[in-house]
Amino acid sequence: MRSRFLFAMLAVLPLAAFAAPVAAKSEKRPNFLVIVADDLGYSDIGAFGGEIDTPNLDALAKKGVKLTAFHTAPTCSPTRSMLLSGTDNHLAGVGAMAELIAPNQRGKPGFEGYLRPNVASLAELLGANGYRTLLSGKWHLGLTPDQDPHARGFQRSFTLLQGGHNHFGLATSNALIKGTTYRENGDTLPGVPQDFYSSDYFATKLVQYLDETKQGVDGAKPFFAYLAFTAPHWPLQAPKADIERYRGRYDAGFEVLRARRLKRQVELGLIDADTAAHAPVLKKDWDALSVEEKKTAARDMEIYAAMVDRLDKNVGRVIAELKRTDEYDNTVILFLADNGAEGLDIAHSEMAGINTLDDGADNSFDNRGSATSYVAYGPGWAQAATAPSWLFKAYATEGGTRTVAFVGGKDFKRSGGLGGAFTSVADVVPTFLELAGVPDHKGQFQGRAVEPIRGKSWVPYLKGKTDRVYATGDTIGTELFGSRALRQGDWKITDPGTGAWQLFNIAEDPGETRDLAKDNPERLAELTAGWDVYAKEVGIIIPSVKIYQP
């Protein structure tokens, strides 16, 4: 069986290949803007079936290519490691999130919990080839100075080091393990402004960096900008006026919302009318909730919607800056969520550590969404957002790894339509390098050996020259917290964490509703063998204990 993970001897590129821009001087190289939303559901924005007010994202999606089969890792930092390295998260050092490494994984290669030095980051690669490199937002790829974004190729950076924070800036700390730490250009900040709100401030800092660097000595250079929002990741917090605009919108419940979004996805052509949706996994149906529980659940979704709304407005501010500076028409814009919607129910979680997150918070109804509250919205709303897919964040099912994404800004032949071919977050590095005219580093960068790029460029696909990004014989695996999957062509084996494989034809059954393992033993054996090859190549260690299964 073919495997894209088997590599021949790699030729060493001369260092000079990364010393200067390699594109033809007469050709203006594109800017790149990557926008990441944290825990955003697949159908949350209007262009993908949602009812939340997201006109700026919708306009970008309409103009670009909707990547309807885009896949990430099941959670945030593994995805971010793949986004910036172009390789598997286990090889990039984030085989598990730093906070959730199992005892049998600690100290093992690939489970460092930060972006390893033996990968070349996209910022390093583009920066070495004449790009301005800018970051504003969440990092979650290392805490020490040598792991800071400023040390990994970003020339200007304002960053939250950890994976989450109070969106209004409370509890800033230099305690790297338990605190909330912000750095700018490698320097730890004592705090954030009193009027801090995460989405607002991250956008403000990126606009500042875009303007300042354009006015500076490197102003003629193209830019790579990375805007990494922490919204709508819990704790759900938003300005009160934003929340009030959604009052009453979700009183009918998460099952009604799920049905409405599925209907809208059909109308938009995102799914076929006969697509079977996976049944949601719930402890209680909406009708089984008490009046008070329904009231509280609806409010939590109102807060969540307000966070997404606010994120969209800040995307609009960045787009306005690009247009003001005449950079917009030459900017490739990629938008994605880092994983499926978050189904965690903090208030009722049985996981140690998780069920104490809201200790000391004021989660009374009138205070929910404020800086002193600490809530998440739970599996009901999450599965309204991931439908028709199975489950949500933290699982290697489609609901955990198929995320909203679109790319635009160039005159791609597929612009204005759907891109239904399987694509991976690991593809971003080779895609951007090809568009920038920068060669694949082939395992060598600035005198050091680095992990080869495993993703594939989308450029031929976006230009309409091919119908697939991956060949039907290529295998693409993923694993996190013991939940596993492997894709080959239209087929996929999935283990949600039980240790048992299920087999699905994703082209015919994107919701993973019909296990075909018993009817196709040869196909199951083929993909299982592919998994074994993949797992050995990337160094997977299945955790000895259940670390994170919402």
N, C-alpha and C positions, 0 to 999 in steps of 0.2 A: 504493500500500500504506500502510495506517495505521502510524504509529510513535508510541509513547508518548514518544519523545524530541523531538518537535516541539512547541515551546511558543509559545503566543500571548503578546501583550504582558501582562506581569504587573502587576496593580494593587498599589500600595504601601499596606501596612497602616500605620495610625498607630502610633507608638511606644508609645502608651498601652496598646495591645493586649497588650504584653509586660511591663507594669509591675506587674501584680498577678494573682492567680488569677482565672480567668474562669469557673470552674464555679460552679454555683448554691451559695450558702452552705449551703443545707439538705442538700446532697449531699456525703457524705464521699468525697473523691477517693482513688483507690487509690495504694498504694505500688507501686514497681517494683523488682524484683531481677533483674538479668541476670547469669547465670553462664556463663562461657566456659571450655571445656576446650581445651587447646592440642594440636592434632594427634590428637585422639581419633578412633578409627575409628567408622564408622556402626554396626556391630553389637557394639561393645565392652561396652555396658552390658546388663544382663539384659533390660530392657524392649524392647530392639531386637535381641535374639537372642544375646547374649553369655553366657558362663559365669563372668565375673568377678563377684565379690561386690559388688553395688552396690544394696543395699536402699533407701537414701535416694533416689537418683535414680529407681529403679524405682517407688517409691511416688508420687513427684511426677508421673512420666510417666503412670502409671495413672490418676491423678486428673485430669490435664490433657488436652490435645489433642496427640497425636503428629503432628508435622508431617513426614510421610514423604516429601515432595518439596521440602524446604527446601534452598535453595542459597546458597552463599557465593562469594567469590572463591577462587582456587586456593591462596592462602597467607594467612598471618596478618595482617600489617599492612594490606594492601589490604582484607581483610574488616573489620577494626576501624575503618578509615576510613569504610566504608559503614554499619556498625552505628551509629556516632555521628553521621553526617551525613545519612543518608537519600538520598545521591546516589551516583553512580558513583565508584569509587575513583580514576579518572583525573582527574575533576573535583575530587575532594577532596585531590589532591596526591600520591597514592600509586599512580601508574600503574605503578610498580615499587617493590619493597622498597628502602629507602635503601641497603642494603649491596650491592644487585645491580642497579644502574642501568647500562644499556649505554652505551658511549661516545656513540652517536648520540642518546641520550635525555637526556644530562646538560645541565642548564641550560634545558631546555624546559618550558613550562607543563604542569603536571600530573605532573611527574616530580621534584618537590621532595624527596620522600621523607619528608614530614611532613604533618600535618593543616593544610591551608592556612587562613590567617586569613579567607578569603572563604567559609567555610562556618560555619554556626551549629551547634555541637555539641548533642547531646541534653541534656547537662548544663547548657549555657548556657540552652537554651530552657526546661527545667523549673525551673532555679534562678531564672530571671527571673520565673517564675510560681508562686513560693511553695513550692518543693520543697527539702528538704535533699538535697544531692548528694554521694555518697560513692564513693570508688574504693579498692580494694585489689587489687594484682597488677600484671600486665604492661601496659605502655603501648604502646611501640613505634610511637609516632606523632610523635616529635620529641624532640630532646635538649637544646635550649637553653631557658633560663628562660621565654621567651615561648611556647614550644611545650609546656611542662610541663602536665600535667593540671590543676594548680592555676590555671594561666592560661587554661584552656579550660573553666572552669565547675564544676570539682569543688571544693567548699568544704573537704572533708577528703580527703586522699589519701596513701596509702603506695604507692609504685610502683617497679617495676623499669623503667628507661627503655628498655633495649635489648630485643632480641627473645628472648634466651635467657640462661641462667645456670647456674652450679653450684647444684643444688637444696639443697645443704647450706650454701650461703653462702660458699664459698671464692672467693678471687680478686676480692674487692670492690675497685673502683678508681674513681677520678674521671676516668680516661681515657675520654672519651665515645665515641670511635670503636672502640677495641679492648677497653675494660674492661667491668666490670659495675657499674652505678651505681644506687643506690637514693636516692629522695628522699621526704621526707614534707612535705606542705603547701608544696612548692616549695623546701625546704631540702635540700641534698645531705647525706647521712648518711655518717659516716666508716666505717661497717661495719654488720653485723647481729649479733644475739646469737649466742653460741656454740652454742646448741641450735637454731639456725635450720634449718627444713626448709620448703621453699617453700609447699606446700599448707597446712601447719599454720599458718604465720605469716600468710599472706594471710587465712585465715579468722579468725584471732585479731584481726587489725587491723580487719577489717570489723565483727566483733562489738563491738569496742571503740568504733568510730565510731558504730554504731547506738545503743549504750547512752549514750555521752556526749552525742550530739546530742539524743537523746530527753529527757535530763535537763536540757538547756540551754534557753536562751530561745526557741529555735525548735522545741522538742519537740512542739508541736501540729501542726507541718507534716508532710505526707506526705514520704516519701523516695524518691529514685532511687539505688539502690545497684548498683554494678558490681563484681563479683567475677571477676577475670581470672586464673585459674590458669595456671601455666606447665607443669603436668603434663598429659599425659605426654610432652611435647616432650623430645627428647634434649638432653643426655646422660641416658640411663636410669639413674636413681639412686633408691633407696628405702631406708627403714630395713630392716635385716637381718631382723628378725622378720616383717615384712610379706612379704618375698621368700620366706622359708621356708614360709609357708602355701601357696605355689603350687608347691612343689617337686614335680616329676614330672608336673604337670598337662599339660604340653605336649610330652611325650616322643614322642607319635605324629606330631608335625610339623604344618607349616602347611597342608598339603593336607587332612589329616583335619579340622583345625580349621575350615577353610573349608567343607567339606561339612556339618559339624555345625551351623555357624551358618546356612547356607542352609536347612537343614531346620528349624531353630528359627524362622527368619523366616517360613517357610510356616505353621508351627503358630500363630504369633502373628497371622497375617493381614497381615503387612507386605508380602509378595509372594505372587503366585499360584504354585501348584505347578508350572505349566508355564512359568514365567519362565526364559528362557535367560540363563545367567550368562556374562559375558565371560571368556574363557580368561585366566588370569593370565600376566603377562609376567615370566619368570624366567630367570636365567642358569643355574640348576641346580634341578632338581626335588629334593624332599626325599630320595628314594631315591638320588640321585646324590651326596649329601653323604657325607663320611667320618664315621666314628663320632665323632671329636672335633668335627667341624663341627656335627653334630646335637646333641651335648651342649651346645656353646656357644650355638647358636641357641635351644635350649629354655630355657636359663638366661636369655637376653636377654628372651624373652617372659615368663618368670616375673617378672623385674624390672618390665617394662612393666605387667603385671597388678597388681603390688603398688602401682605409682604410681596406677593408676586406682582401686583399692580405697581407698587413702589419701585420694584426692580425694573420693570418695563419703563417707567418714567426716566429712570437714570440711564438706561440704555439709550433712550432718546436724547439725553443731554450729551452723551459721548458722540452719537451720530451727528448731532448738530455741530459739534466742534470739528468733526472731520469735514463737514460741508463748508463750514466757515473758513477753514484753512485750505480748501480745494484738494483735500486728500481722499475724500470719500470715493470718488470714481476709480481710484487706483488702489482701493483697499479690499482685500479678500477678508470677508467676515465669516467666522465660524461660531455658531452658537450651539451649546450642548448642555445637557444635564449630566452630572457626574455619576449617576446611578438611578435606579428606579425610585419611585416615591417611598418615603420613610413610613413604615407601618408600625413603628414603636408606640406603645401606649405606656408612657412613663408612670402614670398613676397606678396602673395595675400590673406592671412588669414584675416577674419573679426573678429576674436576673440580678444578682448581687452587684451593687455599684450603680446600676441603672435605676433601681427603684428608690435610690436616695438622692437622685439629682434634684428633685424639687423640694428637698428638705429646707425649711426656712423661707420658702417662697409664699407670697400671698396670692393664692390662686382662686380667690373669691370671684364670683361672676363679674362684678363691676371692674375688677382689677386685672382680669385676664387680658393679656396682650401688652401690658405695661412693662416698664423696666424691672419691676420687682416681682413679676410673675414668671412661672417656668412650666410651660405645658407643651405637649405634642398633640397631634390630632388623631392618631390611631389607625388601625388597619382598615376600617370602613371607608374612610375618605381616601386612603392610599390606594385601595383596590378599585375605587371609582376612577382614579387617575391612571392606573396601569392597565385597566381592561382594554382589550380582551385578554391580556396576558396573565400569566400565572404568578401569583405572589408579588413581592416588592423588594425593596432594598435588603441587602445581605444574603440574598439567595441567587444562585446561578441559573434560575429559571428566567424566562423571557421578561417577566415582570420586574426582576431585579437588575437586568442587564440591557434591555432594549430601551433606549432613552430618546427623548425629543432631541433632534439635531437638524440643523440646516446650514448650508454654506452658500455664500453669494459674493457679489462684488466684482466678479469677472464675467466676461461674456461667454460663459459656458453654454454649450449647445443645450444642455438639460435645464438651464435656468428657467424658472417659472413653472417647473413641473415636479414630479415625484422621482426620487432616486431610490428604488426598492431593492437594489442589490445589497447583499450583506456587506457591511463596513464595520471597521473596528477603530476605537480610539487610538490604537497603536499606528494607524495609518496616517495620522496628522503630520508626523515628522517627515516621512518620505514625500507626502503630498506637497507640503510647504517648501521642502528643499528643491523639488523639481520645479515648482513655480518660480522660485528665487534663482534658479540656475546654479544651485550648489550641489556638487556631487555627493553621492552616498559615501560616508566615511570609511566603509568597508572594514570596520573594526579598529581603526587607528585615528586618533585625534590629538594633535599637538604633542606628539611624542609619546603618547600613552595608549595602551591597548584598551579598547572600550567594547561594550557589548554590541554586536551587529544589530542593525535595524531589522526587525521581523515583520513590521507592518508593510503594507503595499500602497503605492501612490494611487490616488483617485483620478489623477489628471486624464488618463485615457478614457476613463468612464465618464467623467464630467463633460468631456469634449465629444461624447457620443461615439467614440471609436470602438468601444467594447460594451458588452452587456453585463459583464461581471467585473468585480474587483479581484475576487478570489476564484481560482479554477475549481471545478467540481471535485477534484481530488485533494485539494488543500484541506488540512485539518487545523482548526483554531480552538484552543482549549481555554478554560478559565476555572479558577478555584479560589474559594475564600471561606474560612471558617468550616471547612469540610464539605461545603456545598460545591458540587462540581458539574461541569458540562463540557461537551466537545461537539463541535459543528463540522460537518463535511458536506458540502453542497447544500441540498435541501434537508438533509437529515441531521438529527441532533440526539445525543444521549444526555439525559439530565438526572442528576441526583440532588434533591433538595437538602440533603444532609442526613438521610436515613441510612446511607451506605449501599442502597440498591439503585441500579440503573433503570431508567425508563427510556423508551425510544419513541421519537416523534418525527413526523414529516412536517417541518415548519412551513413549507410552501403551502401545503394543504390544510395545516392545522396550527396556525400561529399562536393559538391560545394554549397549546400543549394539553389538549383535552382527551386525546385518544392515545393510550400507550400501546405501541405496536410491537413491543419486544417479543411476545409469544408468537406472533405471526411472522416475524422476520428475524429468526435466530442468526442467520448468516450476517445480515446487516448489523445486528447488535454486536456480534463477535468482532466484526471489522472495525467498528467504531471504538469498541472497548480496547482492542489492540492499539488503535491510534491514541487513545487516552494514555495507555501505559508508556508509549514512546514519548508523548508530550510531557507527562509527569516526570519522567526520568530526565529529560532534557532541561527542564526549567527548575528541577529540584524541589518538587512539591513534598511537603511533610503534612499529612493530615493531622489536625490537632487532636491531642489525646483527650481533651474535654470539650464540651460544647461551650464555646466562648460567647457567641452572639447569634442568637436566633430569635428575633422578635416574635 
